[in-house]
């Protein structure tokens, strides 16, 4: 969900033509509050990591569909409680129902792949492979959006995929289905990012988020038919807390991009990998392998380089001064 941020061509949050929501107006007023934006980003990474750890813990006891539904339901309720008082019911008006449905289903598939991956992989490994999403987003931008990509971003793509290979160390009996699900999650997240680029000219962040959460809640409710186990009160509270935390983290991440340019806050999102590795060791005693550390560093560096090149590419050219 961290990648479902609605940005326009200038890298800022997109707005509907002809009007601004209350949230958008507040964002415009506080665009340059970079330290506060960074604080929101760091807070969101901590909350996301904690929620993911709770989900991994519960998947060892309860059916996947039950955990997915509980987390998504409480995230949906949290986002609704945050968005509707700020934007009102008018935020649900749209003419792009089919696109919202397609994007919501892609996000649902992404979440399923993530849950399947984290159920068998360490939290650090699943998170590291998830950060390959910017690489797939750039690749799909070339194929689907016909964007021109120069030698710099092509080089970053190739190096980034080398990092993915180091993490997964493919070979006879080494490339697990958990790693494949983690990579499938990254690919699906990339398709969602491409869809947002297309929809951002008419849909606000609030509209995109509410339709996404609504569709995912309905889809995960359908998964309950595949298995349900009456949870203990403590476990139910933990899943509810993970869902609330997910909703709050999503809002904080969105808020951070309204307070500062993406180039200032997005790099701090990679702290999620640090928290994931710490939690993985503290709870499950999973020691990061050299391949995971080296591959993660390469994937993160490639993603940051692609972000920097995107910023340079979108920077307006400064006309040369005429000689007197």
C-alpha positions in Angstrom: 0.0 0.0 0.0 2.9 2.3 0.5 3.3 2.7 -3.3 -0.4 3.7 -3.9 0.3 7.4 -3.6 -1.4 9.6 -6.2 1.1 12.0 -7.8 0.8 14.2 -10.7 3.5 14.8 -13.4 5.3 17.3 -11.1 5.7 14.6 -8.4 3.2 16.2 -6.0 -0.2 14.8 -5.0 -2.6 15.0 -7.9 -5.9 17.0 -7.6 -9.2 16.9 -9.5 -9.5 19.4 -12.2 -11.7 22.3 -11.1 -11.5 21.8 -7.4 -9.4 20.9 -4.3 -10.3 18.9 -1.3 -9.7 20.2 2.2 -6.7 17.8 2.4 -5.3 19.1 -0.9 -5.6 22.7 0.3 -3.8 22.0 3.5 -1.1 20.2 1.5 -0.6 23.2 -0.8 -0.2 25.4 2.3 2.4 23.2 3.9 4.3 21.9 0.9 7.8 22.9 2.2 7.6 21.4 5.7 10.3 18.9 4.9 11.3 17.9 8.5 7.7 17.2 9.4 7.2 15.2 6.2 10.3 13.1 7.0 8.9 12.5 10.5 5.6 11.3 9.1 7.5 9.0 6.7 9.7 7.5 9.4 6.6 7.0 11.6 4.8 5.2 8.7 7.7 2.8 8.2 7.8 1.8 11.9 4.0 1.3 11.9 4.0 -0.7 8.6 6.8 -3.0 9.9 5.1 -3.6 13.2 1.8 -4.5 11.5 3.6 -6.8 9.1 5.2 -8.6 12.0 1.8 -9.1 13.6 0.4 -10.5 10.4 3.3 -13.0 10.0 2.9 -14.1 13.6 -0.9 -14.7 13.1 -0.4 -16.6 9.8 1.3 -19.4 11.8 -2.0 -20.1 13.6 -5.0 -18.8 11.6 -6.1 -19.2 7.9 -4.6 -16.6 5.5 -8.1 -15.3 4.4 -9.1 -14.7 8.0 -5.9 -12.7 8.8 -6.2 -10.8 5.5 -9.9 -9.9 6.1 -9.3 -8.7 9.7 -6.3 -6.6 8.8 -8.0 -5.1 5.7 -11.3 -4.4 7.5 -9.8 -2.4 10.3 -7.5 -0.6 7.9 -10.6 0.3 5.8 -12.5 1.6 8.9 -9.5 3.6 10.0 -9.0 5.2 6.6 -12.7 6.0 6.3 -12.7 7.6 9.8 -9.8 9.8 8.7 -10.9 10.7 5.1 -14.6 11.3 5.3 -14.6 14.0 8.0 -12.0 15.8 6.0 -13.3 15.4 2.4 -17.0 14.5 2.8 -19.1 11.9 0.8 -18.4 13.8 -2.4 -15.0 12.1 -2.4 -16.7 8.9 -3.7 -17.9 10.6 -6.9 -16.1 9.2 -10.0 -16.7 8.2 -13.6 -13.9 5.6 -13.6 -15.5 2.7 -11.8 -14.0 0.1 -14.0 -10.5 1.4 -13.5 -11.0 1.5 -9.7 -12.1 -2.1 -9.8 -9.1 -3.2 -11.9 -6.7 -1.3 -9.6 -8.4 -2.7 -6.5 -8.2 -6.3 -7.8 -4.5 -5.8 -8.6 -3.9 -4.5 -5.1 -5.8 -7.5 -3.7 -3.6 -9.9 -5.7 -0.5 -8.0 -4.5 -1.6 -8.4 -0.9 -2.3 -12.1 -1.3 1.2 -12.6 -2.8 2.7 -10.6 0.1 0.9 -12.7 2.7 1.9 -16.0 1.0 5.5 -14.8 0.8 5.8 -13.6 4.4 4.3 -16.8 5.7 7.3 -18.8 4.5 10.1 -16.2 4.2 11.8 -14.1 6.9 10.2 -10.7 7.3 13.5 -9.1 6.1 13.7 -11.2 2.9 10.1 -10.5 1.9 10.5 -6.8 2.5 13.7 -6.6 0.6 12.2 -8.3 -2.5 9.2 -6.0 -2.2 11.5 -3.1 -2.8 12.1 -4.4 -6.3 8.8 -2.7 -7.2 10.4 0.6 -8.5 12.4 -1.5 -10.9 9.3 -3.2 -12.3 7.5 0.1 -12.3 10.2 1.6 -14.5 10.2 -1.5 -16.7 6.4 -1.4 -17.1 6.5 2.3 -17.8 8.7 1.5 -20.9 6.4 -1.2 -22.1 2.9 0.2 -21.3 3.4 4.0 -21.1 6.1 4.1 -23.8 8.3 6.3 -21.7 11.8 7.0 -23.0 14.4 5.6 -20.6 18.1 6.6 -21.0 21.2 4.7 -20.4 21.3 5.8 -16.7 18.0 4.2 -15.7 18.6 1.2 -17.9 21.8 0.6 -16.0 20.1 1.1 -12.7 17.4 -1.5 -13.8 20.1 -4.1 -14.7 22.0 -3.5 -11.5 18.8 -3.7 -9.4 17.8 -7.0 -10.9 21.3 -8.3 -10.1 20.5 -7.4 -6.5 17.3 -9.4 -6.7 19.2 -12.4 -8.0 21.6 -12.2 -5.1 18.7 -12.1 -2.6 16.9 -15.1 -4.2 20.1 -16.9 -5.2 18.3 -18.9 -7.9 19.5 -22.4 -8.5 18.6 -26.0 -8.0 16.3 -26.1 -5.0 17.1 -22.5 -3.8 14.5 -20.3 -5.5 11.5 -21.0 -3.2 7.9 -20.3 -4.0 8.0 -17.7 -1.2 10.5 -15.7 -3.2 8.4 -16.0 -6.3 5.4 -14.7 -4.4 7.4 -11.8 -3.1 8.5 -10.9 -6.7 4.9 -11.3 -7.9 3.9 -8.8 -5.2 6.5 -6.4 -6.5 5.2 -6.8 -10.1 1.5 -6.3 -9.1 2.4 -3.2 -7.1 4.1 -1.9 -10.2 0.9 -2.4 -12.2 -1.0 -0.5 -9.6 1.5 2.4 -9.7 1.1 2.6 -13.5 -2.7 2.7 -13.1 -2.4 5.5 -10.7 -0.3 7.5 -13.2 -3.2 7.2 -15.6 -5.9 8.0 -13.1 -4.2 10.8 -11.2 -5.5 13.5 -13.6 -9.2 13.0 -12.5 -9.0 11.1 -9.1 -7.9 12.5 -5.8 -5.8 10.6 -3.3 -8.8 10.2 -1.0 -10.9 8.8 -3.8 -8.3 6.3 -4.9 -7.6 5.2 -1.3 -11.3 4.7 -0.3 -12.1 2.7 -3.5 -9.0 0.6 -3.1 -9.8 -0.3 0.6 -13.4 -1.0 -0.2 -12.6 -3.4 -3.0 -9.9 -5.2 -0.9 -12.3 -5.6 2.0 -14.9 -7.2 -0.1 -12.4 -9.5 -1.8 -10.8 -10.6 1.5 -14.3 -11.2 3.0 -14.8 -13.8 0.2 -11.6 -15.6 1.4 -13.4 -16.4 4.7 -15.2 -19.2 2.9 -11.9 -21.1 2.5 -11.4 -21.3 6.3 -12.2 -19.7 9.5 -11.0 -20.4 13.1 -12.6 -18.6 16.1 -9.8 -16.4 17.3 -8.7 -15.9 20.9 -9.5 -12.4 22.1 -5.8 -11.5 22.3 -5.2 -12.6 18.7 -8.3 -10.7 17.5 -7.0 -7.5 19.2 -3.6 -7.9 17.6 -5.0 -8.3 14.1 -7.3 -5.3 14.7 -4.4 -3.3 15.9 -2.4 -4.3 12.8 -5.2 -3.1 10.6 -5.6 0.2 12.4 -1.9 0.7 12.3 -1.9 -0.1 8.5 -4.6 2.6 8.0 -2.8 5.2 10.1 0.5 4.4 8.3 -1.1 4.8 4.9 -2.4 8.2 6.0 0.9 9.3 7.4 2.7 8.2 4.2 0.2 10.2 2.1 0.5 13.2 4.5 4.3 13.1 4.2 4.0 13.6 0.4 1.7 16.6 1.0 4.3 18.3 3.2 7.5 17.7 1.2 8.6 16.7 -2.3 8.8 12.9 -2.9 12.6 13.2 -3.5 12.9 14.4 0.2 10.8 11.7 1.9 10.8 8.6 -0.3 14.4 7.6 0.5 13.4 7.3 4.2 10.8 4.7 3.2 13.7 2.2 2.9 14.0 2.3 6.7 11.2 -0.3 6.5 13.8 -2.8 5.6 15.9 -2.0 8.7 12.9 -2.4 11.0 11.9 -5.6 9.3 15.3 -7.2 9.8 15.4 -6.0 13.4 11.9 -7.5 14.1 12.8 -10.7 12.2 15.8 -11.2 14.4 14.1 -10.2 17.7 11.0 -12.3 17.3 12.0 -15.3 15.1 15.8 -15.1 15.5 16.3 -14.9 11.7 19.9 -13.7 11.1 20.3 -11.8 7.8 22.5 -13.7 5.4 25.4 -12.0 3.5 23.4 -12.4 0.3 20.4 -10.7 1.8 22.4 -7.8 3.1 24.4 -7.3 -0.2 21.4 -7.8 -2.4 19.2 -5.5 -0.4 21.9 -2.8 -0.5 22.0 -3.1 -4.3 18.2 -3.0 -4.7 17.9 0.0 -2.5 20.7 1.9 -4.2 19.2 1.1 -7.6 15.7 2.3 -6.5 17.2 5.6 -5.1 19.2 6.2 -8.2 16.1 5.7 -10.4 14.2 8.2 -8.1 17.1 10.7 -8.5 17.2 10.3 -12.2 13.4 10.8 -12.4 13.8 14.0 -10.4 16.6 15.2 -12.8 14.5 14.3 -15.8 11.5 16.3 -14.6 13.6 19.3 -13.7 12.8 22.2 -16.0 15.7 23.2 -18.2 17.3 26.5 -17.5 17.7 28.6 -20.7 21.2 29.7 -21.4 21.8 33.5 -20.9 22.2 35.5 -24.0 25.5 37.4 -24.4 25.2 41.2 -24.5 
